[in-house]
Amino acid sequence: MKEYKVVEIARKYLKADYSFAEAAMNAEAARGWEVVSVSFDLATDIRGNMVITFAREKECEA
């Protein structure tokens, strides 16, 4: 079974380039999360924040 996490990055951090988003993705990858999708939230938020979805195998609870 998988578990998912959604992270939103405010547009103000994306003005110059996407290095802030890349750093966030690398930090989550180091914790065992895999990027599933990257998109901009244009439908519900006029600011266009970046939305990153992560997934990983859920640890079995003993």
N, C-alpha and C positions, 0 to 999 in steps of 0.2 A: 504494500500500500504506500502511496506517496502522500507527502504533505506539501503544501504550497504557501508561499509568502509573496505579498505584493508590496513593493516599495515605490513611493512617489518621490520624485526629485523636482523641486521647484524650478521653474524656468529661469529664475535669476542666477542659478548656478550653472546654467548652460549657455550663457551669452557668448563667451569667448570661444569655447570649444567644448568637447564632450569629455574632457579628462576627469572631471568630477564624477560623472556617471560611470566611466570606465573604472575608476578607483573603487567606487561602491560595488560594482559587479565583481571585481577581483577580490575584494574583502569578503563578500558572501561566498565566492567560490572556495576560498581558503577554509571556510566553515562547512564545506560540503554541499553547498547549494549550486544548482545548475540553472543558468538563464534559460527560460522557456520562451519568453517574448519581451519585446521592447516596443513601446508605442507612445504616442502623445495623447493625452486626455483632452481632446478637442470637443467632444460631445457634451460633457457636463461641466467643463471648466474653461472659460474663455482664455485663461492664461496659457494653456497648452503645456502643462507640466508633463514630464516624462514619467511613464509608468513601466516598471520592470517587474515581471513575474518570475519567481524562482521556484524550483521543485527539488525534492530529494526524497530518497527512500526513507520512510518513517521507521524509526528504531523500534524494535519489538520490546514491549514492556513485559517484564517477567513477573 
